[in-house]
Every structure is written in structure tokens, then in C-alpha cells.
Amino acid sequence: MVLKNNNNQGFTLVELVTTIILIGILAVTVVPRLISVTSYSAFSTRNEIISALRTIQQRALSNSDLCYRVAFNASGYTTMRAARDVSGCGSFSNVGQQSQWENGVAVTSNSSQTFDVNFDSLGGIELSNRCVGNCITVAADDTVVIELTTAGYINAN
């Protein structure tokens, strides 16, 4: 009688699945600690600003009888609107609450923390605005830039 030696080498499916699950759990808990919070904050703040600018731009396109503005300052930004007449825009009032920057995040335009982005009735950025081009900088651990063009394009760089 010949005995077969079934000495298979390798891992079972249960061992492989268990290992993959453990690696996944470790990755979910460890990776966020390796990425600094303020580095993430720069990118999330940039995306929040772009979203706010595009929302106000859509409102400007939808309401040609109103002027729209996003007003930035050292602590955050506010969306505003005013009545539009033949002579231009009236007095601006807040549309919503002021959004606050996270700790460690600074938003500037041409080295100033106080600036406005105005939209005309076609969604374009008015030339009287102090911010046209590659000019909004969001700084934390990383620095990211938002580009605005007079035609109304809002891009993340």
C-alpha cells in the first residue's frame, strides 16, 4: 500500500480573506492619521469656494434683475445680492450666513484677505472686480489656487 502525502503548501481562502479584512481595517484607521488635517483642509476649502462661486454664478444667470457677489474676508465668505437697475447694482445684502474657514486655513487674493467676486447677468466675472486670473490662493500645509476668468470659468489649479 502506497500512502500519498497530501502536503499542500499555501494559504486557505479563509486565511486570505481574513488577512485582507485586517489590512483594510488597519488602512482605514491609520491612513487618516498620516495625512495632516490642514493639508486636507486646503483642498476641501478650495472645493467649497468653487462650489459657492458656481452656485452664485448660476443665480446670476437665472436672475438678470439682481447683482450677485461672494465677499471674502479673513474669517470666511458671504454670498450677497443687490437689485440691478440701469445705473448698476444697489446696496448688497447677505443671502445666507457667513461660512467660516477652518483653523490654519488662509484665503487670499493678490495678498489681501478681503476681496469680492462679482458676477454679471451672463455669469461672467465683472472687470471691475479685483480678482481675475490665477488669483485666489488657499493656504494651509499645502497651497492651492483657484483661477477665475472674465468669461466666467472657475477652475481649480
C-alpha positions in Angstrom: 0.0 0.0 0.0 1.3 3.4 -1.0 0.4 6.4 1.1 0.1 9.7 -0.7 1.5 12.6 1.1 -1.0 15.5 0.7 1.3 18.2 1.9 -0.2 21.1 0.0 1.5 24.3 0.6 -0.2 27.7 0.5 -3.0 29.6 2.3 -6.6 28.7 2.5 -9.3 31.0 1.3 -10.4 31.8 4.8 -6.9 32.9 5.8 -6.6 35.1 2.8 -9.9 36.8 3.3 -9.2 37.3 7.0 -5.8 38.9 6.2 -7.3 41.3 3.6 -10.1 42.4 6.0 -7.5 43.1 8.7 -5.3 45.1 6.3 -8.4 47.0 5.3 -9.3 47.9 8.9 -5.7 49.0 9.6 -5.7 51.1 6.4 -8.9 52.9 7.4 -7.7 53.7 10.9 -4.0 54.5 10.2 -4.0 56.4 6.8 -6.1 59.4 8.1 -3.6 59.9 10.9 -0.8 60.0 8.3 -2.5 62.7 6.2 -2.4 66.0 8.0 -5.7 67.7 8.7 -4.7 71.1 7.3 -3.4 69.6 4.1 -6.8 68.1 3.6 -8.4 71.4 4.6 -6.7 73.3 1.8 -8.2 71.1 -0.8 -11.7 70.9 0.8 -11.8 74.7 1.3 -10.8 75.2 -2.3 -13.7 72.9 -3.4 -16.1 74.6 -1.1 -15.2 78.0 -2.5 -15.5 76.8 -6.1 -18.9 75.3 -5.3 -20.1 78.6 -3.7 -18.8 80.6 -6.7 -20.5 78.4 -9.2 -23.8 78.5 -7.2 -23.8 82.3 -7.1 -22.9 82.3 -10.8 -25.9 80.1 -11.6 -28.1 82.5 -9.6 -26.7 85.5 -11.5 -27.6 83.7 -14.8 -31.1 82.9 -13.5 -31.9 86.4 -12.2 -30.8 89.1 -14.5 -32.5 91.8 -12.4 -30.2 91.1 -9.4 -26.4 91.5 -8.9 -24.6 88.7 -7.1 -21.3 88.8 -5.2 -19.2 86.5 -3.0 -17.5 88.6 -0.4 -14.3 87.2 1.2 -12.7 88.3 4.5 -10.1 86.9 6.9 -12.6 84.7 8.7 -14.7 83.3 5.8 -17.0 84.3 2.9 -20.6 85.6 2.5 -22.9 85.4 -0.5 -24.7 88.6 -1.3 -27.2 90.1 -3.7 -28.5 93.5 -4.7 -31.1 95.0 -7.1 -29.8 95.8 -10.6 -31.0 98.8 -12.4 -29.8 101.0 -15.3 -27.1 102.6 -13.2 -25.7 99.3 -11.8 -26.1 97.5 -8.6 -27.7 98.8 -5.5 -26.8 98.1 -1.9 -25.7 94.5 -1.3 -27.3 92.3 1.4 -26.5 88.9 2.7 -28.1 85.9 1.0 -27.0 83.4 3.6 -24.9 83.0 6.7 -21.1 83.6 6.6 -19.1 80.4 6.1 -16.1 80.2 8.4 -12.6 79.0 7.4 -11.2 76.1 9.4 -8.3 76.7 11.8 -5.0 77.1 9.9 -6.5 77.9 6.6 -5.9 81.3 4.9 -7.6 82.5 1.7 -6.1 85.5 -0.1 -6.3 87.3 -3.4 -3.4 89.5 -4.5 -2.1 89.2 -0.9 -5.4 90.6 0.5 -7.7 88.6 2.7 -10.6 91.0 1.9 -11.9 90.9 -1.7 -15.1 90.4 -3.7 -16.0 88.3 -6.7 -18.9 89.9 -8.7 -20.9 88.2 -11.4 -22.8 89.9 -14.2 -26.1 88.8 -15.6 -24.4 86.5 -18.1 -22.4 84.7 -15.4 -19.2 86.4 -16.3 -16.9 88.0 -13.7 -17.2 91.7 -13.9 -13.9 93.5 -14.9 -14.3 96.0 -12.0 -13.5 93.0 -9.8 -10.1 93.0 -8.2 -9.8 89.2 -8.8 -9.4 87.9 -12.4 -7.0 85.2 -13.3 -5.0 82.8 -11.2 -5.6 84.8 -8.1 -7.4 83.1 -5.2 -4.9 81.2 -3.0 -6.0 78.8 -0.3 -3.1 78.1 2.1 -2.7 75.5 4.8 0.1 72.9 4.8 -0.4 72.8 1.1 -1.2 75.8 -1.1 -3.8 75.5 -3.9 -5.1 78.1 -6.3 -8.4 79.0 -7.9 -8.5 80.6 -11.3 -11.3 82.9 -12.4 -11.6 84.2 -15.9 -13.7 87.2 -17.2 -15.7 84.8 -19.3 -16.9 83.1 -16.0 -14.8 80.0 -15.9 -13.9 78.8 -12.4 -11.0 76.4 -12.3 -9.0 74.6 -9.6 -5.3 74.7 -10.1 
